[in-house]
Amino acid sequence: MMKENQIRKPDWLKVKFPAGENYTRIDRYHRLHGLNSVCRSAACPNQGECWSQGTATFMILGTICSRHCRFCNVASGHLDTPDPEEPSKVAKAIYELELNHAVITTVTRDDLADGGASQFVEFIREIRKLTSECRIELLISDLQGNWVALASILAEKPDILGHNVETVPRLYAQVRPEAEYRRSLSLLAEVHRQNSEIITKSGLMLGMGETEEEVLQVMEDLREHDCQLLTLGQYLAPSRNHFPVQRYVPPQEFSEYAEKGLDLGFTHVEAGPLVRSSYHAEEQYNSSKRDFHG
């Protein structure tokens, strides 16, 4: 298998140094209040751009994951009890930072009976106590197929419910061995079944050894399971100990996948080398809301 350090990163993966008033404001707030954002924990390449635009993605239920995916920068280890003050603290941050579109994601917590669903419920409630204007986007785990736990989240009516399939099914054993591709698809379909007004979203990372045919098949599978929004981005290994990058996908290929996704019926496809689940999240929502509801 080719090592990542044998593949030279192309110019299109260069990112601008973080700067600007909004970036400084959000960075200072994170440090002052000890907030945990996926922008930092997952080493997102868009941290500078998103923070400069005044948007951020918060990661809840701690910084330690119960699974051992080989692509992820989030650590595994001792799992702490969920912090009961976390929902109110992050909700206050969203309000004070005047965010119009809040993205809340999580580490996977298979140790919790509901997979952390009750914490998501409290987050939505706390945010809406402080502001009725902020849209709420959740990016959740597969909850180990617990649709009762999922129903408790959906009852709070988030604006977007996201769950990433991450890669093609052939690579699951190597990349995310504790996950199940079909279970992830079923979760997205279950969201639509329980409340078709909630926009569903998923994403893949490319460059892990998948073929074009496999990517297109996943896109078709997602549409068959009522997924409306899709993100496609380049996989970047956080370290030499992670699953190695097999290929850097050119921007033109991402554009072609986006066109094919729209042809399949996705209401919006955000595709590009630096795209991540929450990249341009507000724009994705606006586009999907307009197209899906006419």
N, C-alpha and C positions, 0 to 999 in steps of 0.2 A: 504494500500500500504506500502511495506517495506521501511523504511528509510535507506538512504545510510550509516549512521553512525552505523547501526546494521550489516553491512556487512564488514568483515575484508578484507582489500586489500591484495591480494596475492603477493608473492615474485616477480613474473614475471613483476610486475608493477613498480618495483624500477628503478630509473634512476640515472645515474652518475652525480656527481656535475660538473657544467660547468667549464671547464678549457682549457688551451692551448693558443698558440699564436694567432691563428685565432679568437678564441672566444673573447679574450681580445681586438683585433683590431676592430672587428665588434661592440662589445659592446661600446667601446669608441667612435666609429663613430656615433652610434645611439644617444648617450647622447650629443655629441658635436653639432650635426646638428638637433636635435629634430625630428628624423625620427620616423614614426609609423610603427612598424612591427607587423604582426599577431602573431609572435613568443611570444611577450609579451602580446598583447591585448587579445588574446584568450587563454592565459596560456598554451601554447603548451608544452607537456612533453619532446619534442625532441629538445628544444632550445639549450641545451648544446651541443648535438651531431652535430646538423646541423651547428651551428656557429663555432664549432671547426673544421669542414670540409670546412669552408669558404663559406657557402651558407646561404641565408636568404630569407624570404617572406615578402613583403611589403604590407601594407594595406592602401588603398587610400580612398578619399572622407570623411575624418574625422574619429573620433572615436566613433560617436554616430549613432545607427541604427534606421531606421524608423519602424522596426518590433519588436516583443516581443517574440522571440523563447525562450522556457524554458530550452534549453540545453546550450545556448550560454553565454560566459563571456563578450561579448561586450555590453556596456550600451545602453539604450534607453533614449531619452530626446530631448532637443532642437537641431535642425539640422542647422548647419552652411552652409553658401554659399560655394560651392567648391572653393578651393584655386587655382587661375590660375597659381601660381608659383610651385604648387606641382609636376606636371610632370617633369619639368626641374630639380628640386631639387632631386627627387628620381632617375632620369636618371643619374645625375651626381654621385650620391652615387653608383649606379650599376657599373658605369665606374671606379670610383676611388677604389672601393672594388674588382675590377677585377673579377666580377662574370661571369661565363660562361653560367649560366642558371638562369634567373630571374623569380621569381613567383610574380605576382601582383594580389592581391585579394581586396575585398572591403566590406564595410558595405552595407546593402541594403538601397537604397535611393528611396523609392516610391514617395517622394515629388518632384523629378526631372522628367520632362516630358519624358526624354530618359533613366531614371534609372541610369544615370551616364555614359552612353555609350560614350559620347563625351570626357569625361575625360580619358577613356581607350584609345581612338583614339590618344589623345595628348601624352599619355605615350609612346605608341609604336613609334610614330614619334620621340619623344625626345630621346628615347633610341637608335634608329637607326641612329640618327644624330651623336652620340658619338661612337657607336660600331656596326659593322655589324656581329660580331662573337657571340654575346650574344643571346642565345635562349630565346624566350619570351613565358611564360606560364601565361594565365589569368584564374582566378577563379571568375566567375561573378554571379550576382543574376539572377533571372528569368526574369528581365526587365518587369515584369507584362505582358509577352506575346507580347512585342513590337518587332516584327521581323524586322521592318525597322531600329530600333536602333541597333539590333543585326547585321544587314547587314553592318552598318557603321563600326563596330568593325572588322568583318570578312574581309572587304575590305583591311584592313591593314595587313592581313595575319599573325596573331600570330601563333606560332608553335603548341601550345596546347590551346584548349578552354575547360575549366572545369566548371561544375556546379553540385553541390552535391544534391542528393535527400535526404540525411541525415538519413532517417529511413524508415520503411515500412508504406504504406498508412494508415493502421488501426490506427497508433499512431499520425498521423498528427494533429488531432484536439487537442490532449493533448500537443504535443511537439512543433509544428510549425503551429499554427492555421491560420496564414495569408498567408501561402503558399499552392500551389496546386500540388499534385503529378503528375497529367497528364500534367500540364503545364510545369513542369520540364522535363519530358520525351520528350515533343514536342520540347522544346528548343534544346535538344541534337540532335534530328532528323533533325531539321531545320539547324543546323550547317553543318551537313553532306550533306544535300540537296543543300545548297548554295555553299559549298566548301569542297569536299570530301578529299582534301589534308590536311586539318587541323585536327589534332588528337583530338578526343573528350574524355572526362574523367569525371567520377563521383565517389562519395564515400558515404559510410554508416558508422554510428556508431552503434556498437552492445552492447547489455547489457541493453536495455531500455524496455525489455518486449516482444520483437519480437520472433517469432518461427522460426525454421529452414526452414519450408515450406515457410514462408513469405519472408525470406531472399532470398531463391532460386528463388522465383517468381519475386522479384525485379531484381535480376540478369538477369533473362530471359527477363524481360521488357526492361532493359537497352540495352541488345544485339539487341532486336527487334527494338530499336530506334537508332541503329548504334553507340552506345557507345563502345569505343575501350579499354580504360584504366579504371581500377577499383581499389579503395582503400577501405579497411575494417579495422576499428580500434575499440578499446574499448572506450565506452563512459565513461567520468569521469566528474561528476557533479562539476562545479566550486565552488559551495557553498551549504549550506543547503537550500537555497531559490530556488535553481534550481530543475529541474526534477530529482528525485532520481534514482541512479543506481539500477537496479533490479537484475543484475547478472554480475559477472566477467567471461568473456568467456576465457577458457583455450587456450593456444597457439596452441595445436593440432587441435582444432576446426577451428581456423583461417587457418591453413595449409590445412585442408580439403576443406574449402570454396575456397581457392586459386586454388586447383586442379580442383574443379568443375567449377570455373570460366573460367579456361583455356579450359576445355572441351566444354564450351558453346561458345567459340570463342573469348574471350577477348585476346588482344595481350599481355597484362601484367596485373597481379593482385598483388598488394602490400597489404598483409594482416598480421596483428599481433596486439597484445594488444596496442602498442604505436604508431601504424601507424596513420598518419594524411594526409590530401590531398597533402601536399607538401613534405612529407617525402620521401627521396631518389628520388626527382623529376627528377633529371638529369638521374639517372639510369633507371627510368621508361620510360623516353622519348627515350633513346638509345635502350632499349629493344623493345619498341613498334615500333619505326622507322624501326628497323631491321626486325622484324617479319611481320609488316603490308606491307612494301614495298619490301619485299623479299631481 
